[in-house]
Amino acid sequence: MTHSATAKTPLRLGLAGLGTVGMGVVKIIQEKADLLALRAGRPVVISAVAARSKGKDRGYDLSGYGWEDDPVKLAQREDVDIFVELMGGSDGPAKAATEAALALGKDVVTANKALLAHHGQALAELAESNDAVLRFEAAVAGGIPVMKALTEGLAGNGITRVIGVMNGTCNYILTRMEATGQGYNALFDECARLGYLEADPQLDVGGIDAGHKLSLLASVAFGTQVSFGAVELEGIERISNDDIAHAADMGYKIKLLGVTQMSARGLEQRMTPCLVPQTSPLGQLDGGTNMVVLEGDEVGQIVLRGAGAGMGPTASAVMSDIMDIARGTRLTTFGQPAASLIKATPAVAATPASYYLRLALVDKPGSMAKITTALGDSGVSIDRMRQYGQDEDPKIAPVLIVTDPVSREALDSAIAAMETTGVLASPAVAIRIEQL
């Protein structure tokens, strides 16, 4: 076959899942067919689709596409070159159909972070053993081309740290708490009404969804096998309006922040609320926007900011992977051969940092002395301390402490000691301060 004949052969897609993102892909392919063909060097077309209900009006004409009720059958069709998996779910039909496509040597493009966070290593090995490509730009940070930046643009760098706000819902809640003074519960309800929450809201506010993304970023950045189970996860449910106000007093904003870095003790992966300087790019990030900061030994710091979800941005990321394959770009799933990915030793917040501590003390003589003794005995020194006006309850004294840089282990040991003193009216709230 001559090169020119190959260039004209259409690239045929089998699209599983016709929800928001799936229809975003249909929209791009129908509305931009000529532009895509020019950029890819060949037409990009949809052969067939699969979804739960065939009769539903989705706003675009799907009558020209083949239909399969079963996504596995779609993946196995002879007129499908790339299987595009946009169903979601870490197991079930998404996993079965992805495995079926890869087993036949077909390329797969997915937006499914849960599938890859739980089965990424096995799927990468399956893809490579069948000379197939498995790409997932849309699974991490929506429309932001962060995987492309890591695997291509920064391929000459040793990555030192990846930091990001990767869940727009949490960022929306935290920025609205600050702007309106409304509490977490009221804004959680508002997000539910606006349709911002996943079917299981804990995936969003508990940091699980963002933790899936972080585990994929860590794998590509540090050449490790995906280890979502080792991600330190903490959601935003315990963040109060007082925390946001106190942080602002000290020049900080609170964000649900993903941080991954390789230390001498192992791979750190944490998705937890952190304080960041108000003046930093992350501190200035408002609403549902995402941001990923990549730090490389040659390039320094790169900041990527954009829409982390939604029909257009996520479909844009899916199309970027499809277009790469159409042009003949064939990369390994995690940026290097799956067999070379190491099993990293998990390290829980090994890098020392300052912490913000909010304590509600029983207002009686000697309470503060017991707290400072507990901190001192664990080797935690105080950078600054403020006592705020009495709580609604006159018997409670709110106290705010910022520690000098300390390991999380030492801080946890101090908090455990405080809990035995009988002077805490409620559990201590500790939030890491991340310097950028």
PyMOL commands that set and color helices and strands:
alter all, ss='L'
color gray80, all
select helices_A, chain A and resi 3-8+20-31+33-40+71-76+92-103+113-129+137-139+146-153+168-180+184-194+202-205+208-222+228-230+241-249+311-327+338-340+367-377+408-419
alter helices_A, ss='H'
color red, helices_A
select strands_A, chain A and resi 11-16+44-50+66-68+82-85+107-110+134-135+159-165+232-233+252-263+266-277+289-296+300-307+354-362+382-387+396-403+429-433
alter strands_A, ss='S'
color yellow, strands_A
deselect
rebuild
show_as cartoon
